[in-house]
């Protein structure tokens, strides 16, 4: 699973709104078509004329080191 931070703008009743959300995806975002699908999904959730400003893939945290056996 890939986790992205998505920043976007949208039309709000008082002007322009800005938001950032975390979204999990099964595949990496690789093309403008992928980004357009995310933008259309935001619009279908009620964000009027949502426009993606940027996105960033979260790095997976490094696994915790294995405990060492006492000698």
N, C-alpha and C positions, 0 to 999 in steps of 0.2 A: 504494500500500500504506500502511495506517495502522498505526502501532506504538503499543501501549498498555502501560503498567505497571499490572499488576493486583495488588492486595493482597487477601489472603483469610485466613480462619481455617478450621481443620478439626479433627476429633477425632483426636488422636494417642494412642498407647498410654499415655503418661504424663500426659495431660490435653489441653489445647488447644494446637494448633500454629498458628503464623503464618508466612506466606510471601509473597513478592513475586516475580512473574515478568514477563518481557517477552513479549508475544504480538503477532504481526502479523495483521492482518485486511485483507480486500479492501475492506470497507466500514466506515464509522464506526459506532460503537455509538450508537444513537439512541433506544432504548426499553428498558423493563424486560424485554421479551421477549428482546432481544439479550443483556442481562446474564444473564438466566436460562439462556440457551443456553450461555454461557461457564461459568457455575456448574455446569451439568449435565456439561459436558465435563471439568471438573476432577474431578468426582465419578467419572466413568467412568475416569479415570486413577488412581484409588485414593485420592484425598483424601476421606476419610469425612466426610459432611455438610459439605462445603465451603460457605462463605458469603463472598461477595465483600464486602469492607469498603470498597473504593474503587478507582477506576481513573483514569488520567491519560493523555491523548494526548501522545506525544512530539512536539515541534516539529521540523520538518525543518530541518536546519542551513542557514544562508544559503549560497548558492553562493559559491565563492571568486571574488574579483574577477579580471577578465580582465587579463592582463599588458598593460602599456602599451608601445607601440612607442617606441623611443628616437628622438629627433629630431636 
